[in-house]
Amino acid sequence: MIKVIPRSTTKAELGALILIFSASLILAHQYIQRIDIPYLESRFDLHHQIIQGSAPSPYRYRVLLPFAAELAIRTILTNFGEEMAFFLAYAFYQWIAILLSLVTLFFWLRFWFENEPALIGVLFAASTMPIAFQDHYFQPWSLLEPALFSFALIAIRREKFWILAILVFLASLNRETAVFLPLTFLAIKWENNQKRQSLLQFGYLLLIWSVTFWGLRYLRGNAPHVETLESLLMQNLTPQGLFDAFLNVSLFLGGFWMCNLWSQKLANFSQKIIAGNPIVFDFCFNLWSLERGSFAFTVLPIFTPVRIVVPLPS
């Protein structure tokens, strides 16, 4: 195992990135076939509701990707019809988001593993992503979330605070779960001897998230929530909802976990990666959506290292 990302890209890493590139194309194709084409009209309508500021909460405030796509539709893709331009803009974005998520995950794993185990982890993570390609028709922010979180973890480990600050801002425009990034920064940095500086930097990051979160609600107005907590609980506590949640979580955790629940190596490594890492709370935050599988995106940077540690030699 290694502890830091190498400064230069080796031939083995280049080969791994080529395989990751291929996997991203396959996943993007699957997403287009399962989500984009069957729900094109519904996606088109919700996109325009977000742009116009009439979408329900929380979609109204997840503006990063819809406005980026709208910019492409109004500039680069003007020669196409509006609906076709919408389809092409999001098809390209979805591939780029998946590619970035897998590449940043690979370099995050290189903090802990050699090239081959890191590639195994990424490809296993890629194989679990289709769990989330269901039960929704427009969730573009979820595809980008693993990239933002993995990149943020790399920035924390490499002590690139201002890069992290920019990532917190972008992640806050993407989805409200960006609040877990400042908390993760504090959890990782709390063990060092500069607790005062860490608290101050944590305050800056939390301020960035807070200003962005409340600023969006001030500028775009209050919106009714798309689903109530009561309806979500009722949906998830049905026999079918409980079965789907069990199936999705089992598939996401994979055989590495099921075969090694009592491994001491897993316990030791889990303590390093998971214990005290607030991104894991996002897993709990998304418990209501376990039967939908959407939890699988955000926690990839945290659970993937733990999923692959047991089969490896010490």
N, C-alpha and C positions, 0 to 999 in steps of 0.2 A: 504494500500500500504506500501511497505518497500523500503528502500533506498540502502541496501547493500546485497550482497550474503551471506547467512548463512555460517558459518565455517564448519558445518557438514552436511552430507546428511541425510535427514529425510526419514521415511518410505514412506511418500507421494511423495517425490521427486523420490525415487526409483521406485515407481509405475509409475510416469510420464515418467521416462527414459525407462521403459519397453515398454510403449505405443509408445514412440518416436522410439525405436528400431524396433518395428513392422511396423510403418509407413515408416521407411527408407527402409526396405526390399520390401515393396509394390512399393515404388517409384523407387527403383533400378530395380525391375522386369519390371516395365513399360518402363523405359529408355532402357533396353536391348531389349525389344520387339519392341519398336518404332524406335530406332536409331541403336543399335549395330548390330542386325541380318540383317535388310534390307540393311544396308550400309557397311557391313563388309569389302568388298574389297576396297572401297574408303577410309575408315578409316585406313586400313592397309597401303595403299599407302601414305597417308598424314603423318602418323606416321613416316614412313621411310624417307620421305622427310625432316621432322624436324630433325631427328637423323643425317642425312647426311648433313644437312645445305643447302638444295636446295629448301626448302619450300618458298612460297611467304610471304611477310610481311602482317600482324603482326605475323603469325603462327611460323615463323622461330625463333622468339625471346621468345616464350612462352615455355620454356624448362623444367620447374620443373616436370610436370607430365609425359611427353613423355620419359624423361631420367630415371625417377624412374620406369616407366613401362618397359622400355628396360632392366634395371638392373634385374628386376624380370624375364623377358623373358629369359635372358642369364644365369641366375643362378638357381632360384627355379623351373622354368618350362621347363627345358631342355629336359625332357622326352616326352614332347608333340611336335607335329608338330609346326612350327613357327607360322602359322596362328591361330591354336587353342591356343597356348600359349599367343598370342596377345589378343585373345578374353577373355581368363580367367583372364589375368592380368588387363585388363580394366574393366571387369565386377566386379571384387573384388574392384578395386580402386573406381569405381563409387558408390558402396554401402558405402564404408568407407567415401567418400567425402560427400555424402548426410547425413549419420549418424552424422558426425562431424558438418556439417552445422546446423542441427536441434538441436543437443545437446548444441553447443555453443550459439545458438540463445536462447534456453531455459534459460541458466544461465545469459545471457545478460538481458532477460526480468525479471529475478528475482531481478534485481536492482530496478525495478519499481513496480512489482506486487507480490502478493502472489502466491502460487504454482498453484492453479487451473486456474486463469486467464492467467498465463504464459503458461501453457499447452494448453489452448484454442488458444492462439496466435500462438504457434508453429504448432499445428495441422491445423489451418487455413492457415498458411504460407505453410505448406506441401501440402495442397489442391490446392494452386496456382502454385506450382512448375511445374506441367505438362504443364502449358501455354508455358513454354520454351522448352518442348520436341517436337519441330517441326522445320522445315525449316533449319536444319543443319544436318551434319553427323559426325562432329568431333569438339567438343568444351569441352574437359574434364576440362579445367581450370575454366570454369564457374561454375561447380559443387562444386569446392573447395573454390571459392571466398567468399561465405557467411560465411564459417567457419573462414577464415583468417580475414575477416572484423569484425565479432562478437568478436573473440578472441582479436583482436586489441583494440576494444572498451572497453572490460573488462580490458585489461592491462592498458589503459589510466585511467579508473576510479579508478583502484586499485594502480595506480602510480608505475607500474612495467616497468620502462623505457627500460631496456635492453631486456626484453622479447618483448616489442614493437619493438625495433630495429631489433631483429631477425625476427619478423613477417613481417616488412617492406621489409627486404631482400628477404624472401621467397615469399612474395606476388609479388615482382618485378620480380622474376624469373617466376612466374606464369602468370602474365598479367600486362600490362603497367598501368592499372588503379590503381595500388598500390600508385601512386602519391597522391591520395586523403587521404591516411592515415596520412602522415605528416601534411597536411592541416587540417584534422580533429583534430589531437592532438593540434595544435595551437588554433583552434577555441574553443575547450573545456577548454584549460588551460588559455586562455587570460583573463578570469574573475578573476583569482587569483592575489595575490599581488606580485608574483615573475615573472613579465613579462620578465625581462632580462634572467633569467634562462630558461623560457619557449621558448624564441626566440633562445637561444643557442641550446637547445635540438631539437627544430624544424629544425635548421640548420643541425644538425647531421643526423636527419632522412631524410631530403631532399637530403643530400649528399649521403647517402646510396642508395636511389632510383636513383639518377642521375648517380652514378658510375655504378650501375647495369644496368640501361637502356642503357647508351652509351657504356658500356663495352661489352654488348651482341652484339650490332651493329658493334662494332669494331672487335670482335673476329669471328663473324659469317658472316660478310660482309653485304653490302647493298642488299636489295631485293625489287623487284617491289611489289606494294601493290595489294592485291588480288581483291580489288574493288576500283574504283575511287569515289570521292565525288559526281561527276555529275551523275554517274550511280545509286548511292544509293538514291540521291534525286529524280531522275526520277522514281525509283521503288516505293518509299514511297508515292509519290504524285499521283499515279494512284488511281482511285476510289476503286479498291480492296485493295490497300495498306492502304488507309485512313480508310476504313471500318475495316480491320484487326487490325489496331492500336487502333481504338476506342474500339473494342471488347476486345482486350487483356488488355488494361489499365482499362477498366470497371471491368473485371473479377478480375484483380490483386488487385484493390483497395477494392472491395467487398462491400456488403450491409451496413457494418458499416459506411462507408464514405457516401454512397448515401443517407442514411436515416438521417445523422447527420451533414450535411455540415455547418450548422449555429450554432452548439453546442458551447457554451462558454467553456465547459470543454475541448472539442477537441481543441479549439483555444489556450487555456492556455497550455495544454500539448504539442501541436505541437510546441509551441515556445521553450519549453525546449528541445525537441528531435530533431526537424528538423531545426529550424531557426539557421543559422550560421554553420550548419554541412555540410562540403564540400562533404561528400559522396553523398548528394542529387544531387550535380553537376554531379555525375556519371549517375544519371537518365537522366539529360539533355545531357550528353555526349553520351548516348545510344539512344537518340531520333530517330536516323536513323534506329534503329532496333526494334522499337515498334511493327511494324507489324509482326516481327518474334518472339516476346515474350522473347528475351534473356535478356532484361532489368530486368526481375523479380528476378534474382539471387542476384546481388550485393546489391540492396537496401532493402533486407529483414530485416537486423538488424535495419534500420531506420524507415521503414514504418510499420512494424509489431506492435511495441508498440502503435503507433498512431491509428492503425486500431482497436485495442481492447479496448481503453480507454473509449469510450463513453458508451458502454453498461454496464459498471461496476458501482457499487455504489461508491459514493465519499469516 
